Amino acid sequence: MVFHTDQGSAYSFLAFCQAHRHYNILRSMSREGAPTDNPIIEALGGWMKEELYLDFGLTEVENVPSLLDR
C-alpha cells in the first residue's frame, strides 16, 4: 500500500514518520512546491476546503465536530 501526502507539517512529525514502520505501507511525498506530483490528493484537499469553508460556513461555526458529522 502506498500512502501519498504533501509535505505539510502534520506529515513531518517524527511519530507520524515512524507510524507506518510496522505495517506494509510505503510513504510517498510530493516534492516541495510541486502539487502536480500528487494531483488526486491535492484535488481532494482543495475540494474539501472549498466545501467546508464556502458551503458549510466553517469560519462561522462554533462546533466543528458536529459540522463534520453533518
Residue frames as qw, qx, qy, qz and C-alpha x, y, z in Angstrom:
[[0.000, 0.892, 0.453, 0.000, 0.00, 0.00, 0.00],
 [0.407, 0.217, -0.003, 0.887, 1.23, 3.49, -0.83],
 [0.177, -0.818, -0.453, 0.307, 0.21, 6.45, 1.32],
 [0.401, 0.465, 0.183, 0.768, 0.55, 9.71, -0.62],
 [0.259, -0.827, -0.339, 0.367, 0.85, 13.04, 1.18],
 [0.320, 0.864, -0.078, 0.382, 2.10, 16.52, 0.56],
 [0.564, 0.178, -0.476, 0.651, 4.93, 17.98, 2.66],
 [0.389, -0.747, -0.101, -0.530, 2.66, 19.54, 5.27],
 [0.086, -0.563, 0.639, -0.518, 3.87, 19.83, 8.84],
 [0.827, -0.215, 0.282, -0.436, 1.49, 17.09, 10.04],
 [0.967, 0.238, -0.090, 0.011, 3.32, 14.58, 7.85],
 [0.442, 0.643, -0.475, 0.406, 6.77, 15.66, 9.05],
 [0.569, -0.622, 0.375, -0.387, 6.35, 14.80, 12.74],
 [0.072, 0.423, -0.901, 0.059, 8.64, 12.00, 13.87],
 [0.498, 0.069, 0.765, -0.402, 5.75, 9.99, 15.33],
 [0.727, 0.528, 0.119, -0.422, 3.90, 10.11, 12.02],
 [0.413, 0.654, -0.605, -0.186, 7.04, 9.23, 10.09],
 [0.003, -0.310, 0.937, -0.163, 7.56, 6.13, 12.22],
 [0.656, 0.064, 0.441, -0.608, 3.90, 5.05, 12.49],
 [0.822, 0.396, -0.185, -0.366, 3.98, 3.08, 9.25],
 [0.090, 0.598, -0.796, 0.012, 7.11, 1.07, 10.07],
 [0.366, -0.099, 0.892, -0.245, 5.25, -1.95, 11.45],
 [0.670, 0.498, 0.443, -0.327, 2.82, -2.15, 8.53],
 [0.573, 0.160, 0.582, 0.554, 3.22, -2.80, 4.82],
 [0.197, 0.933, 0.284, -0.107, 2.90, 0.91, 3.95],
 [0.578, 0.106, 0.176, 0.789, 5.19, 2.86, 1.67],
 [0.020, -0.811, -0.244, 0.532, 5.13, 6.63, 2.17],
 [0.477, 0.398, 0.404, 0.671, 5.14, 8.88, -0.87],
 [0.101, -0.757, -0.231, 0.603, 5.56, 12.64, -0.59],
 [0.506, 0.797, 0.216, 0.250, 5.21, 15.17, -3.33],
 [0.559, 0.119, -0.087, 0.816, 8.14, 17.47, -3.97],
 [0.133, -0.611, -0.328, 0.708, 8.00, 20.88, -2.32],
 [0.204, 0.569, -0.113, -0.789, 6.09, 23.30, -4.50],
 [0.211, 0.170, -0.797, -0.539, 5.03, 20.57, -6.94],
 [0.604, 0.093, 0.500, -0.613, 1.32, 19.82, -6.39],
 [0.741, 0.380, -0.335, -0.441, 1.23, 18.01, -9.72],
 [0.147, 0.337, -0.922, 0.124, 3.20, 15.17, -8.11],
 [0.017, 0.241, 0.923, -0.299, 0.07, 14.12, -6.29],
 [0.223, -0.161, -0.287, -0.917, -2.91, 15.61, -8.16],
 [0.506, -0.431, -0.702, -0.256, -5.58, 13.34, -6.67],
 [0.474, -0.478, -0.534, 0.511, -4.79, 14.25, -3.06],
 [0.137, -0.128, -0.008, 0.982, -4.32, 17.92, -3.95],
 [0.310, -0.275, -0.498, -0.762, -7.69, 17.98, -5.73],
 [0.538, -0.495, -0.682, -0.008, -9.42, 16.19, -2.85],
 [0.398, -0.364, -0.390, 0.746, -7.89, 18.56, -0.29],
 [0.019, -0.001, -0.166, -0.986, -8.95, 21.58, -2.32],
 [0.418, -0.381, -0.623, -0.541, -12.46, 20.24, -2.76],
 [0.520, -0.491, -0.645, 0.269, -12.83, 19.53, 0.97],
 [0.258, -0.268, -0.221, 0.902, -11.60, 23.01, 1.91],
 [0.175, -0.140, -0.357, -0.907, -13.98, 24.63, -0.56],
 [0.492, -0.449, -0.687, -0.290, -16.93, 22.61, 0.70],
 [0.503, -0.471, -0.556, 0.465, -16.19, 23.31, 4.36],
 [0.220, -0.265, -0.113, 0.932, -15.40, 27.00, 4.02],
 [0.195, -0.012, -0.340, -0.920, -17.85, 28.10, 1.36],
 [0.505, -0.277, -0.652, -0.493, -20.78, 25.70, 1.53],
 [0.628, -0.472, -0.607, 0.119, -20.82, 24.94, 5.25],
 [0.156, -0.883, 0.054, -0.439, -19.53, 28.25, 6.68],
 [0.811, -0.139, -0.407, 0.397, -16.63, 26.72, 8.61],
 [0.307, 0.294, -0.260, 0.867, -15.32, 30.15, 9.58],
 [0.376, -0.410, 0.046, -0.830, -18.57, 30.94, 11.39],
 [0.812, -0.296, -0.459, -0.207, -19.34, 27.63, 13.11],
 [0.368, -0.697, 0.472, -0.394, -18.68, 27.06, 16.82],
 [0.763, -0.235, 0.587, -0.136, -18.81, 23.26, 16.88],
 [0.307, 0.548, -0.659, -0.414, -16.57, 21.87, 14.11],
 [0.149, -0.080, 0.986, -0.008, -17.09, 18.16, 15.02],
 [0.462, 0.478, 0.640, -0.386, -20.86, 18.49, 14.63],
 [0.426, 0.698, -0.210, -0.535, -20.35, 20.27, 11.30],
 [0.131, 0.425, -0.856, -0.263, -18.19, 17.41, 10.09],
 [0.319, 0.147, 0.910, -0.220, -20.76, 14.88, 11.26],
 [0.528, 0.610, 0.278, -0.521, -23.41, 16.63, 9.16]]
